[in-house]
Structures are given as structure tokens and as C-alpha cells.
Amino acid sequence: MPEAAAGIVVENDVECVVRDGTVLRADVYRPGDGGRRPVLVNRTPYGKREPRYVDDALALAARGYTVVVQDHRGRYASDGEYRWMFRDRLETPDAEDGYDTVEWAARLPWSDGRVGTWGHSNASWASWMLAGAQPPSLAAALCTGMGADLLSMTFGIFETGRRLEWTYMQAADTRRRAGAPFGPYTAAEAMRHWNQVERGKYLWWLPLGDIPADVFAGLDDQLQAYHRAQNREFMRFAELHPQVRVPVMMITGWWDRLVGTIDNYVGMATRGPEHLRRQHRLVVGPWGHDITALHGRIGPVDHGPDAARSYAGMIARWYDFQLKGLDDGIGAEAPVQLFILGADRWRGENEWPLARTRWTDFHLHGSGSANTVRGDGVLAETAPPADAPPDRYVYDPRDPVMSLMSADAQAAPVDQSPHDHRADILVYQTPPLAAELEVVGPVTLTLWAATDAPDTDWTARLAVVHEDGLCVNLTYGILRARYRDGYENPTPIEPGRPCAYTVRLNPVGIRFKRGQRIRLYVSSSDFPNFDRNHNTGRDYWSDAELRVARQTVFHDAARPSRLTLPVIPD
């Protein structure tokens, strides 16, 4: 049971009966004076008594809110069948459950009838679902760490490291509810067991679809269905944007796998109800996906004290303004608040992408030896010569380029030097910059390339090289060759035929300093961030064969591979 802070009362497992009779249970945190206040609702599949929820709920209650943290249907204390978010959103009950929960929360004895939402990642997905259903008592929303489209995060490729770990963690409660004779039964126990025992086995299992069903308890059927639908877009939140009739605050970080949160802001600001478009807010900080780590150092570079934020503090600031009429300056702020790396300061903008962006091509150059950091690959604004020889490397899925990431299989800023020696990575970089250069916005790589395989992957990673040689990743992207014409039309490639591939990278926000370099890594694997392409053209989940692919990257006048950066002029 959560322990109440001084003056805060916690009501445990308060029952909400939704329209089909299912009972959903929530913990309700409230000031002890019994007064009626705005209600802030968080619906989560991760267990309402996780410390992060308890801490934030107590902090928000202390700021004068009634706070509801509710277990999703089929999770922890709530009844019913759990259907996860990795399926068509219309196949889940979350819009209806969310609508009913908001209206229930508005009728609580400690409610003044106005409701807002909060919660990160999957809980934010639930907030979008209920907001699109337009419950009358919803007055505002806060959605963090959740993109507008699933494919903007996965690129249509199974995220082996994160998704297997996540499913194993989620299966713990499924196992407990079923009365299974052996655990793990809690998320914390599952995470320890995964990292100490199971991870090194199942990441490399071939084929992935043959991992024994009992590993993922009652979630194996949903996992198997998801394996078979990697190129399907399940979320389609752009369809919800015109239906959301309240102001929304959106928060993410430059290293967040779900930095596609920005797309939700763009959708609300351009396609949402017109009278609300200037009321929405976006915050992008120097953070990853971990909402408990909103500080200036999550890797080898410290971005300073101004980067630090309290999640509960950001929630309260938004709702103080929206629901209590308290304005500490947020009303006059530009709607887009960006923390610019390198400059290490916040800056307000009026739109995304920035209207003054100068889209600038940095062409790939070299003499055919861009392999490793000691190669001859160059990034330059000048066009390549007609006779520039291509670069070549061999991609062996038995020896993939390993993802440099955080322990929880999330993206993070990491020293890139462990890969300096790899000949299957092509490296292109600028000379030390003669002047500062600001780059803020979406990034794309046009890669002219060929392979001798019927299918393969092309990966791109953008990084900053500091004056002392430290190289830290900024963003990444990947394209499965079969998706070159879109996810809806996967087609094999003709081995040996050069093709122009457009690789989308996540957005960036950095001011490169004088003396630093911009570096681009090009390869064919980023494992286990994304599953290995077997180079066979067959479905990864049923294919046990791994085939070597011989890759060629062109950068001549007729086939000008180039990195397009959103340069912001001074």
C-alpha cells in the first residue's frame, strides 16, 4: 500500500465500473481536508503502485490535486482481459475505458468536475485514446513519450532488445494472475531475471517465433501476432488530432525512442480544432525515455543544471495554468520549448520544423576506403566528382553491429568508440568546424547503395565529435530495403542494382561548436535495438538462416549520397 505523505490521504483500489460491467481499480491520492479539486488521471498497464507513480501522485496531491492512478483492464488489480497497444487501436477497449474513467473521476467526492490526464509512454498512449473519445469532463491533457505513429519508432522492424524484455516484464503479472507455479511474478523480479539469465539466450534465438510460449506466459499469442504485423500502422493518432477538444502538453527528449511525440504536437497545432491550436505545448529536453531522469547528464556529456526538470513539477505547472488559472509565465511562452544541445539552454519557438530552416545537403565523399574511423570518408557541402569510387563492406548477421544503449534497452547518448575498429561501418565526417553550426529539426539520408542480397538493412547514425575526440550519438535511423517504397508495399530488391534509399533519422537539436566534427555512420545492423536482417528476404520470425550480404555505397555525381540537415542560420 502506498504510504501517504503528511496531509495526504490515499484511498486504495477504488472501483470504477465501466460500461461493459468490468471493474477497474485505482488508488486515489488527495489532500486530507476533503475539498473538491481538479482530478488528474493516469491509466497504466505497469502497476499503479510502481514507485514512479506513487512519488508523482503524492507530489501532485501535495500541489492541491486529487490524483487517480488506475490499472488497465486485465492488469494488476483490475478485472478483464488485457489487450496490449501493439495491435490496431480500435481492437482495444482503451478509448471506452478511458472515457468511462474520466467521467467516473469527475464524480468522485473529492472532484470539482474537471479532469486532466498525465502519464508517460504507454500511459500517454491511453491518454490519447481517451482524449480522442471526447469525454465531456476532460478539461486538458498531458501526454509524454508517445509518438503519433508506431512505425515512426520501429521503422517497421522488430525491436528485439526492448520488445522481448518488455514482453517478459509484462508477462510477470499475467503469470501471477493465472496462478502459475513458477515466477517471476513482479516486474522488478522479471527484469532481474531477464538481465541475469534470459537475455543472452533469447536475443539470439533463431527463429524468434520459436521461443517457447511459456517464456512470455499468456502474452505469447499477442507477441506472435505482432511478429507477423511489423509493417502495419496500429496507432494512427493523426486521425485523433481533429477529435481532441482540449489543450495538450507534450514532453519528450532528443534521445527518446518515442521522440515522435513531436508529430503529435504538429498534428494538434495544424489539424486540431482551430481555436485550440495555439494553446498546445511541446517540450523537448536533453533526455531519453526514462521520465524519472530529467536531468542534464544521462551520458558522457553534462548539459548543465538548466536541463533538469521535475516531471511532477511540469505536470503541476501545466495544470496550475489550465485548471487553476495560475500563470507563472507559461501563458506567454512560445508553444515549442527546445533545449539546444551544445548551447545548453532552452529556447522558445513558434512552430516545428522551424520556419527559418535552411535544408542543407552534406554529401558523402571518399576514395573507396571509408571503413572505420580511420578511413577517408568525408561530409562536405560540395557535390561529389563524377568518378568517385564507391565504398564497400560485408554485413554478416552472425556478427551484427551491437547497439550502444542503456541497460533497459532504451536509446541513450553513449561514447561510440567501442565501434571504431569495425570495418562493416562506413564513417563520413566533416573537418573540424570553422564556426558554430546549429542544426534543429528532422534529418534524412539519401543513400545510393546496392547489395547482393534479396533484402537487407541500411542504418544511419549521426554523432558529434568533441574537440578531445569523444564521439557521442545524436540520432539514428534504419531502413529495411523491402520498405523502400513504403511499408504497405514491401518488395524484394534486385541484387546488385543501385537504388536511392531514403533513410529517415529521428530529429535533432544541437549547436555544433567550433572545432567539433559532424560524423555519420552507415552500416546494415543496429542489434538488438532492431532485429538483424537475415539477408534472405524471408520473414525474420520464421527464418533460421543467416546469410552474408556484400554492400556497396555510391557517392559520385550520378549517385550523390547525401545527408540533409536542418541548418538554422544565425
Number of C-alpha atoms within 10 A of each C-alpha: 10 18 11 19 15 10 11 19 20 23 14 15 18 16 16 21 16 17 12 8 10 17 18 25 25 27 21 25 29 29 25 15 10 13 14 17 24 23 32 32 28 28 29 25 22 19 21 25 18 12 11 12 20 19 16 19 27 26 20 21 27 19 16 19 25 31 33 29 26 30 25 31 25 20 24 22 19 22 17 14 13 17 19 22 18 18 19 13 19 12 11 18 17 25 21 17 24 27 24 19 27 29 19 18 28 23 15 15 12 23 22 16 21 20 27 28 29 24 27 24 20 19 25 24 25 26 30 27 25 26 28 20 20 18 20 15 17 26 22 23 29 26 27 28 26 31 27 26 19 23 19 20 19 18 21 21 22 23 21 20 20 18 16 22 23 18 19 25 24 25 25 26 25 22 21 17 15 11 11 13 9 8 16 21 20 18 19 13 13 23 21 13 16 20 13 10 11 16 16 11 10 19 18 14 13 16 15 20 20 13 17 11 14 11 16 23 21 19 21 19 12 15 19 16 13 15 18 15 15 19 21 16 18 18 22 15 20 17 14 21 23 17 16 24 23 22 23 27 22 23 23 31 27 28 26 25 23 26 26 23 26 26 19 25 28 20 18 27 23 15 16 24 16 13 10 15 20 15 17 21 23 26 21 23 27 27 26 26 23 19 21 14 15 20 20 19 17 19 15 12 14 13 21 12 12 12 20 16 16 14 20 19 14 15 21 21 18 24 26 19 15 20 17 13 9 14 14 11 9 14 13 8 13 16 23 20 19 22 23 24 22 17 16 19 16 16 13 14 16 14 17 18 15 15 10 11 17 14 15 15 21 22 22 29 29 22 15 18 18 28 24 19 20 13 16 18 25 20 22 18 15 11 17 20 14 12 11 18 16 19 21 22 21 16 26 20 21 12 12 18 20 14 19 22 15 14 9 13 19 18 26 24 24 21 18 16 13 10 16 13 12 14 20 24 26 25 26 27 24 18 14 15 14 11 11 15 19 22 24 22 18 17 21 20 26 20 25 21 22 23 26 17 20 19 22 29 24 21 21 26 20 23 22 23 22 17 13 8 11 15 22 21 21 23 23 24 23 26 21 20 26 18 20 18 12 12 17 10 11 14 16 17 21 14 14 15 11 17 19 16 20 20 22 19 22 24 23 25 26 23 19 22 20 14 15 23 22 21 23 25 21 22 25 27 27 24 20 23 22 21 22 26 28 25 24 19 17 15 14 23 18 14 16 17 13 16 16 17 24 19 22 19 26 25 27 21 13 13 20 22 26 24 23 18 22 23 21 20 10 7
